[in-house]
Amino acid sequence: MNGELLHVIQAISREKGIDKEILIQAIEESLLSAARKSTEPIAQKKDIMVQIDRETGSIKAFAQLTVIGNSKDPGPNEIILSKAKKINSGSKTGDVINAEMTPSNFGRIAAQNAKQIIIQKIREAERDIIFDEFKDRVDDITMGTVRRKEKGNIIIDLEKTEAKLPLKEQCPGEKYFIGDRIRAYIAEVKMSPKGPEIILSRTHIGLIRRLFELEVPEIVEGTVEIKGIVREPGFRCKIAVHSNESRVDPVGACVGMRGSRIKNIVRELENEKLDIVKWDPDIATYVTNALSPAEIKSIEIDKEGGKLAVRVANDQLSIAIGKRGQNVRLASKLTGREIDIRKSEEEPQPETGGIETEGPGAKEKDSPEKTSPEPEDHTDTQPPPDQEAGQTAEGNTTIPAPEENSPPEAAEEDKDNQDHQENNNPEDNKPEEDNKPEKEE
């Protein structure tokens, strides 16, 4: 029986990872409690103890007795010198010795209590192991399976134990179904009467940091450094990154080839919008990057209060502010400065050609008429003295235009000459015989 008990203890120790000594000590305590409640003489003794042999598994109970002289009447916790020498030959008056007083039914009692004690100690040991394991994993992420819901809280199975995802640590808009595999941030680990309590979070900015470390090896190596993270869970997040090497683009490293790295993070966050901002020591440049994708025209810095007045074009105002003010609010948190978005000064309106385009019944505005100057007549009616009449500088022959005051006879003569030239076609001068059709033979 005792050998079988020791074999069971060894098997449980290997399977559950519990120290064998812890189990043996727990069984000894249970047997000690049983011995005090028994009707055996050992129950009357004040100081008793139980020992289990680590090699053979044998169980023995001992009572601590004080040695007195042979002439005296021993009390409940005393033993006379003659009997003490049988236990230990070197005993003398006043010594305290351990006298074996094992009950006859101690084996049966041990068998009954061993099962309950082993189960209890296994649970306690597992709790301690789980607590020691997860208390060192705070500020890390873990993956588990959704098991059930309790009063709005999500219970996540982590294989070795269960963790709780409170309602306040859940992202708005996210839906969790039983059997889903999710990643969460380990926010807190504490010991409670029921065992270790593990609190998870899906809203903590540490989740963003750990996800980027998983996807971007340059962050783990230290080439790219995360300078700051601000987030409105479920809606939008801004992360500022900086490269410690000039040849490495921090934003490109986080985005990855064709967005492969950032897509995995966005998918894990249920399509939450992520803005990767390049950190810069110059506050104006940093604020400009933080307000992207809005285009900034100018930034005025209040040196006393540190407030920034940012001017943007009218069509960029809504982009700079963002939906429900998210963009400017997150940019302010990320840079640590108060940002005031303002419209730029009035821009000149484009000219519309003197026509009103606004309001009903658009009318033409009074504007000075613009007339093109008449082309000057550079025709010289009198040829230079060194040129003959009717000859240009290049030597080309021209026909002079008729004068306005020329007599009508001259005009008619010119008209007849033009008609003659038009009718003077070599094809028309062919003999009529050529134009006649050939007679059929």
Buried (B, 14 or more C-beta within 10 A) or exposed (E): EBEEBBEBBEEBBEEBEBEBEBBBBBBBBBBBEBBEEBEBEBBEBEEBBBBBEEEEBBBBBBBBBBBBEEEEEBEEBEBBBEBBBEBEEEBEEEBEBBBEBBBEEBBEBBEEBBEEBBEEBBEBBBBBBBBEEBBEEBEEBBEBBBBEBEEEBBBBEBEEBBBBBBEEBBBEEBEBEEEEEBBBBBBBBEEEEEBBBBBBBBBBBBBBBBBBBBBBEBBEEEBBBBBBBBBBBBBBBBBBBBBEEEEEBBBBBBBBEEEEBBEBBBEBBEEBBBBBBBBBEEBBBBBBBBBBEBEBEEBEBEEEEEEBBBBBBEEBBEBBBBEEEBBBBBBBBBBEBEBEBBEBEEEEEEEEEEEEEEEEEEEEEEEEEEEEEEEEEEEEEEBEEEEEEEBEEEEEEEEEEEEEEEEEEEEEEBEEEEEEEEEEEEEEEEEEEEEEEEEEE
